Amino acid sequence: MANTEKHIQHLISKDEKLQFILENFGHPIIQKRDEGFASMCHIILEQQVSIESAKACYIKIQNKLQNITPETILNCSDEDLRSCGVSRQKIIYLKDLAEKVLSNQINFESYPSKSEEEIRAELITIKGVGNWSIEVYLMFCLQSPDIVPLGDIAIKNTLKELYNCQTHEEMQSVSDNWKPYRTFASFTIWHYYLKKRNKI
């Protein structure tokens, strides 16, 4: 996500609504997460819950295990993970991820040299992991410049509000206009969504 100014100039020349957000709500903070297993666990915990509750759950696991690794997750009992606030379904997902890393079906260290398609093909094999989780990993951990998670509730609601989009196809059409910097546009949309709701 280097050269943010280049991204901004490109996007405001293409999209008046993004220009409005940047001028009236300020610039988004581009978050960077560590690559690897622990971050993917955190993303799984974030599925369909608030950022705050997922973070609280992640911190509880961290405190219990000290290090979140495939070995510590597999060796942790379901009861202990439940006591940290992990649902039964997500325990299955975390343990499946751990098993796939240990068997080298998932190799996070190889991702900087792999294509987006190769990474998607690997991560989609994890139980419970769909496009949203993969796109968040690509955006936050690998800083891929051209990702838009159209399954994200905040992105969808903002596109409905600002662009009057009703269908996935309409949302896709709007986001296609942001290429090749859809990641920065997505961060801008999230920034607007949170600012409007006094979350930041």
BAFI-3210 file (N, C-alpha, C; in Angstrom, 3 decimals, decimal comma, padded with zeros to 6 digits):
// residues 200
n [1|2|3|4|5|6|7|8|9|10|11|12|13|14|15|16|17|18|19|20|21|22|23|24|25|26|27|28|29|30|31|32|33|34|35|36|37|38|39|40|41|42|43|44|45|46|47|48|49|50|51|52|53|54|55|56|57|58|59|60|61|62|63|64|65|66|67|68|69|70|71|72|73|74|75|76|77|78|79|80|81|82|83|84|85|86|87|88|89|90|91|92|93|94|95|96|97|98|99|100|101|102|103|104|105|106|107|108|109|110|111|112|113|114|115|116|117|118|119|120|121|122|123|124|125|126|127|128|129|130|131|132|133|134|135|136|137|138|139|140|141|142|143|144|145|146|147|148|149|150|151|152|153|154|155|156|157|158|159|160|161|162|163|164|165|166|167|168|169|170|171|172|173|174|175|176|177|178|179|180|181|182|183|184|185|186|187|188|189|190|191|192|193|194|195|196|197|198|199|200]
n.u [000,824|002,044|002,835|000,481|-000,608|-000,696|-002,671|-004,861|-005,155|-005,764|-008,215|-009,943|-010,176|-011,742|-014,047|-016,489|-017,743|-015,964|-014,058|-015,517|-015,765|-013,055|-012,387|-014,154|-014,212|-011,686|-008,571|-008,290|-006,884|-004,404|-004,332|-001,988|-001,440|000,284|001,664|000,546|-000,309|-001,546|-002,802|-004,658|-006,275|-007,369|-008,869|-010,775|-012,139|-013,337|-015,427|-018,711|-019,202|-018,801|-015,955|-014,856|-015,708|-014,539|-011,845|-011,586|-012,052|-009,894|-007,746|-008,188|-007,677|-004,995|-003,900|-004,379|-002,955|-000,464|001,315|-000,096|-000,249|-000,209|000,237|-000,379|-003,075|-004,223|-003,625|-005,093|-007,968|-011,399|-013,148|-011,619|-011,186|-013,813|-014,306|-012,974|-014,621|-015,029|-017,009|-018,618|-018,593|-016,557|-014,372|-013,989|-013,214|-010,798|-009,193|-009,113|-007,723|-005,272|-004,472|-004,142|-002,026|000,035|000,273|001,243|-000,437|-001,382|000,633|001,780|004,137|004,952|003,389|004,061|005,381|003,551|000,766|-002,304|-004,444|-003,455|-003,134|-005,780|-006,876|-005,658|-006,447|-009,233|-009,750|-009,861|-011,988|-014,936|-013,886|-014,337|-014,805|-014,747|-013,068|-010,669|-010,179|-009,851|-007,487|-005,731|-005,828|-005,116|-002,920|-001,201|-001,234|-002,322|-003,049|-005,454|-008,119|-011,505|-013,823|-016,760|-018,641|-018,679|-020,403|-020,347|-019,228|-021,162|-023,488|-022,707|-022,284|-024,895|-026,041|-024,581|-024,295|-026,606|-026,845|-028,305|-028,050|-025,687|-024,337|-024,507|-022,976|-020,539|-020,010|-019,670|-017,400|-015,560|-014,809|-012,877|-010,524|-006,965|-006,873|-008,502|-008,311|-007,466|-009,687|-011,630|-010,759|-011,268|-014,055|-014,757|-013,714|-015,383|-017,841|-017,431|-016,828|-019,213|-020,777|-019,692|-017,657|-014,973]
n.v [-001,207|001,163|004,571|006,224|008,712|008,677|006,762|008,100|010,364|009,133|007,888|010,004|011,326|009,651|009,171|010,918|010,633|009,270|011,270|013,203|011,887|011,719|014,424|015,413|013,699|012,961|011,096|007,520|005,243|003,092|-000,093|-002,527|-005,905|-008,620|-011,227|-014,636|-017,563|-016,851|-014,403|-015,224|-016,812|-014,807|-013,405|-015,353|-015,450|-012,979|-013,222|-012,427|-011,167|-008,399|-006,203|-005,562|-007,609|-009,838|-009,208|-009,188|-011,873|-013,029|-012,002|-013,269|-015,933|-015,673|-014,986|-017,332|-019,285|-018,210|-018,256|-018,148|-020,705|-023,309|-025,700|-025,073|-024,396|-026,818|-028,468|-027,358|-027,764|-028,207|-027,234|-025,347|-023,473|-022,733|-021,473|-019,148|-017,816|-018,744|-019,966|-023,186|-023,872|-022,238|-023,228|-025,630|-024,607|-023,230|-025,338|-026,927|-025,239|-025,186|-027,877|-028,050|-026,295|-027,567|-029,881|-028,859|-028,103|-025,582|-022,834|-020,184|-018,715|-018,829|-017,108|-014,368|-014,744|-015,889|-015,920|-014,003|-015,626|-018,210|-018,069|-017,643|-020,083|-021,876|-020,955|-021,143|-023,756|-024,179|-025,050|-023,212|-020,857|-018,264|-016,021|-013,426|-013,657|-014,400|-012,161|-010,164|-011,071|-010,811|-008,030|-006,832|-008,265|-008,971|-006,675|-006,305|-004,444|-004,194|-005,028|-005,666|-006,267|-007,308|-008,723|-007,730|-006,283|-003,550|-002,357|-003,065|-001,775|000,901|001,298|000,965|003,182|005,483|005,144|004,155|001,444|-001,705|-004,340|-007,093|-007,010|-004,315|-003,176|-004,361|-003,154|-000,438|-000,693|-001,669|000,568|001,619|000,307|000,313|000,321|-000,707|-001,552|000,645|002,270|000,684|000,793|003,492|003,601|002,007|003,692|005,959|004,756|004,032|006,537|007,944|006,647|007,257|005,569|005,801]
n.w [000,000|-000,563|-001,545|-001,135|-001,831|-004,606|-004,984|-003,887|-005,585|-008,004|-007,364|-006,546|-008,896|-010,303|-008,848|-007,343|-004,890|-003,226|-003,136|-001,739|000,773|001,609|001,735|003,656|005,840|006,365|005,949|005,669|008,120|007,217|008,024|009,143|009,492|011,082|009,081|008,662|010,702|013,239|012,694|010,770|012,358|013,986|012,081|011,407|013,841|013,694|011,949|011,206|013,652|015,980|015,683|018,131|019,934|018,768|019,040|021,827|022,370|021,018|022,496|024,940|024,224|023,557|026,057|027,431|025,968|025,552|023,198|020,006|018,028|015,468|016,877|019,591|019,404|018,492|020,639|022,636|024,576|023,519|025,409|026,818|024,792|024,326|026,736|026,319|024,716|022,153|019,541|019,020|016,317|015,279|016,649|015,334|012,856|013,494|014,362|012,105|010,381|011,780|011,542|008,760|008,329|009,730|008,257|006,002|003,961|003,945|003,594|004,923|004,829|002,243|000,819|000,047|-002,359|-003,995|-006,321|-006,198|-006,905|-006,382|-003,603|-002,774|-003,609|-001,854|000,752|000,682|001,134|003,835|006,484|006,934|005,958|003,762|000,950|002,150|004,466|003,248|001,642|003,569|004,767|002,583|002,227|004,762|005,807|003,687|002,268|-000,276|-003,185|-004,622|-003,716|-002,868|-000,415|-001,038|000,343|002,862|005,563|006,271|004,007|002,085|003,131|003,014|000,279|-000,583|000,669|-000,281|-003,049|-003,960|-004,524|-005,077|-005,810|-005,998|-008,400|-009,131|-007,090|-007,664|-010,099|-009,370|-007,714|-009,530|-010,846|-009,232|-009,633|-010,229|-007,436|-005,375|-002,741|-001,132|-001,584|-000,330|002,355|002,723|002,505|004,752|006,729|006,494|007,166|009,876|011,029|010,630|012,414|014,780|015,696|015,577]
ca.u [000,000|002,912|002,428|-000,938|-001,030|-001,017|-003,966|-005,885|-005,358|-006,454|-009,595|-010,788|-010,418|-012,701|-015,223|-016,783|-018,160|-014,730|-013,475|-016,317|-015,380|-011,682|-012,349|-015,011|-014,027|-010,259|-008,027|-008,323|-005,628|-004,188|-003,841|-001,141|-001,376|001,332|001,290|000,667|-001,366|-002,282|-003,679|-005,779|-007,161|-008,070|-009,857|-011,865|-012,916|-014,061|-016,548|-020,101|-019,320|-018,176|-014,490|-014,517|-015,900|-013,524|-010,560|-011,629|-011,920|-008,511|-006,861|-008,370|-006,933|-003,579|-003,541|-004,420|-001,964|000,796|001,569|-001,118|000,408|-001,000|000,391|-001,109|-004,515|-004,633|-003,480|-006,045|-009,246|-012,557|-013,719|-010,817|-011,472|-015,169|-014,224|-012,447|-015,679|-015,040|-018,176|-018,293|-018,298|-015,252|-013,348|-013,748|-012,470|-009,430|-008,434|-008,885|-006,619|-004,036|-004,091|-003,696|-000,693|001,001|000,465|001,807|-001,424|-001,387|001,993|001,711|005,444|005,144|002,411|004,608|005,857|002,465|-000,248|-003,553|-005,259|-002,886|-003,443|-007,219|-007,115|-005,231|-007,215|-010,635|-009,880|-010,058|-013,398|-015,466|-013,235|-014,875|-014,168|-014,511|-011,885|-009,504|-009,938|-009,303|-006,082|-004,994|-005,763|-004,458|-001,657|-000,323|-001,320|-002,662|-003,586|-006,668|-009,108|-012,709|-014,646|-018,155|-019,478|-018,581|-021,659|-020,123|-019,043|-022,466|-024,404|-022,256|-022,557|-026,348|-026,330|-023,972|-024,365|-027,931|-026,687|-029,213|-027,641|-024,248|-023,811|-024,348|-021,834|-019,353|-019,793|-019,101|-016,044|-014,682|-014,334|-011,765|-009,318|-006,365|-006,618|-009,740|-008,043|-007,520|-011,095|-012,339|-010,402|-011,959|-015,461|-014,819|-013,445|-016,634|-018,862|-017,147|-016,926|-020,637|-021,380|-018,868|-016,912|-013,548]
ca.v [000,000|002,332|005,650|006,486|009,911|008,236|006,086|009,120|011,175|008,297|007,610|011,211|011,687|008,684|008,960|012,120|010,275|009,029|012,594|013,793|011,253|012,093|015,850|015,742|012,776|012,685|009,904|006,314|004,664|001,802|-001,021|-003,651|-007,003|-009,597|-012,366|-015,941|-018,358|-016,146|-013,407|-015,919|-017,169|-013,585|-013,124|-016,325|-014,997|-011,759|-013,519|-012,233|-010,557|-007,082|-006,166|-005,519|-008,916|-010,743|-008,851|-009,650|-013,330|-013,303|-011,692|-014,350|-017,102|-015,323|-015,066|-018,733|-020,105|-017,446|-018,126|-018,773|-021,462|-024,507|-026,706|-024,699|-024,472|-028,228|-029,053|-026,724|-028,489|-027,436|-026,562|-024,153|-022,489|-022,244|-020,548|-017,879|-017,203|-019,255|-020,819|-024,566|-023,874|-021,621|-024,154|-026,551|-023,865|-022,964|-026,593|-027,347|-024,388|-025,664|-029,158|-027,818|-025,675|-028,586|-030,850|-028,059|-027,774|-024,120|-022,378|-018,722|-018,135|-018,817|-016,224|-013,196|-015,095|-016,548|-015,042|-013,904|-016,807|-019,351|-017,878|-017,900|-021,523|-022,544|-020,561|-021,547|-025,152|-024,205|-025,072|-021,954|-019,691|-017,889|-014,894|-012,292|-013,929|-014,380|-010,779|-009,432|-011,477|-010,187|-006,585|-006,412|-008,968|-008,925|-005,319|-006,369|-003,116|-004,122|-005,951|-005,087|-007,339|-006,913|-009,428|-007,067|-005,572|-002,098|-001,986|-003,181|-000,734|002,209|001,359|001,202|004,542|006,549|004,906|003,596|000,088|-002,684|-005,707|-007,362|-006,589|-002,854|-002,920|-004,769|-002,138|000,737|-000,995|-001,838|001,912|001,957|-000,433|-000,844|000,667|-000,974|-001,715|001,966|002,680|-000,079|001,401|004,788|003,293|001,604|004,894|006,726|003,991|004,135|007,951|008,285|006,000|007,664|004,414|006,179]
ca.w [000,000|-000,644|-002,446|-000,886|-002,550|-005,970|-004,894|-003,638|-006,789|-008,987|-006,939|-006,542|-010,295|-010,847|-008,008|-006,549|-003,531|-002,465|-002,918|-000,659|002,043|001,970|002,070|004,800|006,959|006,522|005,298|006,506|008,589|006,555|009,041|008,717|010,458|010,817|008,250|009,277|011,323|014,306|012,068|010,145|013,481|014,374|011,034|011,589|015,002|013,326|011,065|011,645|014,981|016,007|015,803|019,554|020,582|018,207|019,650|023,221|022,300|020,598|023,632|025,928|023,722|023,669|027,481|027,852|025,252|025,436|021,762|019,167|016,958|015,147|017,944|020,821|019,123|018,450|021,970|023,551|024,564|023,060|026,595|027,096|023,754|024,605|027,880|025,782|023,914|020,771|019,296|018,629|014,892|015,025|017,154|014,212|011,825|013,963|014,422|010,721|009,923|012,415|010,921|007,382|008,396|010,167|007,160|004,900|002,921|003,992|003,888|004,923|004,505|000,788|000,171|-000,651|-003,712|-004,730|-006,910|-005,434|-007,224|-005,653|-002,179|-002,614|-003,780|-000,614|001,935|000,556|001,584|005,293|006,880|007,444|005,362|002,462|000,274|003,053|005,286|002,360|001,216|004,717|004,890|001,474|002,441|006,000|006,062|002,512|001,697|-001,701|-003,472|-005,442|-003,123|-002,260|000,156|-001,239|001,305|004,158|005,844|006,251|002,594|001,417|003,600|002,535|-001,156|-000,706|001,126|-001,084|-004,496|-004,239|-005,064|-004,475|-006,150|-006,004|-009,703|-009,081|-006,224|-008,422|-011,124|-008,688|-007,234|-010,693|-011,192|-008,333|-010,011|-009,549|-006,033|-004,645|-001,309|-000,494|-001,636|000,705|003,633|002,770|002,785|006,165|007,517|006,467|007,907|011,317|011,402|010,662|013,586|015,938|016,191|015,646]
c.u [000,860|002,319|000,931|-001,440|-001,433|-002,396|-005,082|-006,195|-006,106|-007,936|-010,473|-011,048|-011,501|-014,046|-015,437|-017,144|-016,953|-014,020|-014,193|-015,915|-014,019|-011,600|-013,099|-014,790|-012,555|-009,855|-008,076|-006,926|-005,490|-003,548|-003,002|-001,116|-000,221|000,791|001,319|-000,544|-002,198|-003,240|-004,876|-006,774|-008,011|-009,166|-011,039|-012,756|-013,776|-015,282|-017,879|-020,253|-018,649|-016,658|-014,091|-014,633|-014,888|-012,164|-010,486|-011,423|-010,479|-007,538|-006,974|-007,608|-005,436|-003,106|-003,479|-003,262|-000,570|001,143|000,479|-000,425|-000,478|-000,944|-000,434|-002,618|-004,985|-004,588|-004,444|-007,390|-010,365|-013,156|-012,956|-011,058|-012,874|-015,144|-013,648|-013,473|-015,742|-016,248|-017,717|-017,878|-016,896|-014,097|-012,971|-012,890|-011,010|-008,592|-008,170|-007,741|-005,288|-003,546|-003,540|-002,322|000,350|001,258|000,971|000,849|-001,594|000,016|002,042|003,033|005,676|004,300|003,004|005,075|004,773|001,496|-001,486|-004,423|-004,769|-003,214|-004,912|-007,509|-006,705|-006,188|-008,671|-010,846|-010,097|-011,547|-013,802|-014,856|-013,794|-014,165|-013,829|-013,232|-010,611|-009,160|-009,378|-007,831|-005,241|-004,790|-004,865|-003,075|-000,682|-000,336|-001,527|-003,417|-004,963|-007,727|-010,300|-013,571|-016,136|-019,119|-019,490|-019,800|-021,489|-019,943|-020,395|-023,401|-024,015|-022,486|-024,051|-026,677|-025,835|-024,192|-025,715|-027,849|-027,638|-028,745|-026,118|-023,616|-023,579|-023,140|-020,522|-018,994|-019,166|-017,649|-015,059|-014,078|-013,119|-010,463|-008,244|-006,081|-007,855|-009,515|-008,126|-008,951|-011,905|-012,034|-011,105|-013,429|-015,635|-014,659|-014,715|-017,706|-018,674|-017,278|-018,385|-021,322|-020,597|-018,098|-015,406|-013,456]
c.v [001,259|003,352|005,940|007,679|009,592|007,576|007,119|009,903|010,397|008,155|008,855|011,708|010,804|008,689|010,149|011,777|009,935|010,354|013,295|013,219|011,741|013,556|016,167|014,869|012,423|011,380|008,701|005,942|003,291|000,857|-002,130|-004,677|-007,925|-010,693|-013,641|-016,472|-017,564|-015,116|-014,064|-016,384|-015,969|-013,255|-014,085|-015,903|-013,780|-012,019|-013,297|-011,767|-009,188|-007,213|-006,256|-006,894|-009,933|-010,476|-009,340|-011,160|-013,717|-013,077|-012,768|-015,608|-016,879|-015,463|-016,514|-019,542|-019,497|-017,202|-018,844|-019,398|-022,654|-025,544|-026,350|-024,749|-025,928|-028,871|-028,470|-027,451|-027,574|-026,643|-025,281|-023,069|-021,902|-021,226|-019,187|-017,176|-017,667|-020,178|-022,215|-024,625|-023,329|-022,434|-025,144|-025,863|-023,646|-024,241|-027,148|-026,533|-024,886|-026,960|-028,954|-027,141|-026,727|-029,636|-030,170|-027,891|-026,261|-023,691|-020,852|-018,080|-018,023|-017,738|-014,982|-013,491|-015,777|-015,520|-015,028|-015,140|-018,042|-019,266|-018,169|-019,400|-022,312|-022,239|-021,022|-022,993|-025,258|-024,186|-023,700|-020,705|-019,462|-016,662|-013,746|-012,496|-013,855|-012,946|-009,929|-009,797|-010,805|-008,692|-006,207|-007,027|-008,846|-007,571|-005,350|-005,094|-003,064|-005,124|-005,152|-006,225|-006,992|-007,672|-008,772|-006,175|-004,066|-001,591|-002,001|-002,045|000,643|002,358|001,568|002,656|005,599|006,389|004,332|002,220|-000,861|-004,115|-005,840|-006,863|-005,072|-002,475|-003,263|-003,702|-000,874|000,475|-001,216|-000,499|002,321|001,233|000,545|-000,603|000,428|-001,149|-000,372|002,499|001,966|000,483|002,748|004,597|002,874|002,810|005,747|006,053|004,155|005,570|008,369|007,735|006,286|006,499|004,709|007,685]
c.w [000,000|-001,614|-002,351|-001,681|-003,989|-005,995|-004,761|-004,908|-007,863|-008,627|-006,976|-007,968|-010,918|-010,115|-007,067|-005,102|-002,651|-002,177|-001,762|000,699|002,496|002,395|003,356|006,032|007,199|005,860|006,230|006,986|007,937|007,559|008,414|009,831|010,080|009,898|009,088|010,004|012,330|013,718|011,391|011,203|013,877|013,361|011,136|012,762|014,668|012,451|011,786|013,088|014,929|016,154|017,276|020,216|020,065|018,843|021,089|023,295|021,968|021,765|024,719|025,511|023,893|025,121|027,961|027,251|025,225|023,969|020,986|017,960|016,602|016,270|019,173|020,610|019,129|019,828|022,988|023,456|024,062|024,221|026,908|026,051|023,935|025,742|027,465|024,902|022,476|020,599|018,878|017,156|014,618|015,621|016,049|013,150|012,238|013,953|013,020|010,109|010,480|011,778|009,511|007,347|008,754|009,087|005,888|003,715|002,812|004,412|003,790|004,498|003,002|000,091|-000,497|-002,072|-004,548|-005,298|-006,008|-005,664|-006,470|-004,161|-001,913|-002,676|-002,543|000,530|001,879|001,025|003,094|005,594|007,422|006,847|003,955|001,917|001,219|003,856|004,459|001,977|002,353|004,921|003,809|001,718|003,618|006,177|004,893|001,814|000,180|-002,085|-004,111|-004,995|-002,618|-001,736|000,082|-000,332|002,679|004,382|005,782|004,821|001,880|001,814|003,078|001,037|-001,414|-000,392|000,137|-002,594|-004,931|-004,912|-004,341|-004,710|-006,087|-007,308|-009,727|-008,213|-006,925|-009,452|-010,530|-008,305|-008,383|-011,118|-010,356|-008,693|-010,486|-008,060|-005,167|-003,146|-000,599|-000,496|-000,545|002,098|003,801|003,104|004,247|007,087|007,624|007,333|009,417|011,819|011,556|011,895|014,860|016,559|016,253|015,856]
res [m|a|n|t|e|k|h|i|q|h|l|i|s|k|d|e|k|l|q|f|i|l|e|n|f|g|h|p|i|i|q|k|r|d|e|g|f|a|s|m|c|h|i|i|l|e|q|q|v|s|i|e|s|a|k|a|c|y|i|k|i|q|n|k|l|q|n|i|t|p|e|t|i|l|n|c|s|d|e|d|l|r|s|c|g|v|s|r|q|k|i|i|y|l|k|d|l|a|e|k|v|l|s|n|q|i|n|f|e|s|y|p|s|k|s|e|e|e|i|r|a|e|l|i|t|i|k|g|v|g|n|w|s|i|e|v|y|l|m|f|c|l|q|s|p|d|i|v|p|l|g|d|i|a|i|k|n|t|l|k|e|l|y|n|c|q|t|h|e|e|m|q|s|v|s|d|n|w|k|p|y|r|t|f|a|s|f|t|i|w|h|y|y|l|k|k|r|n|k|i]
***
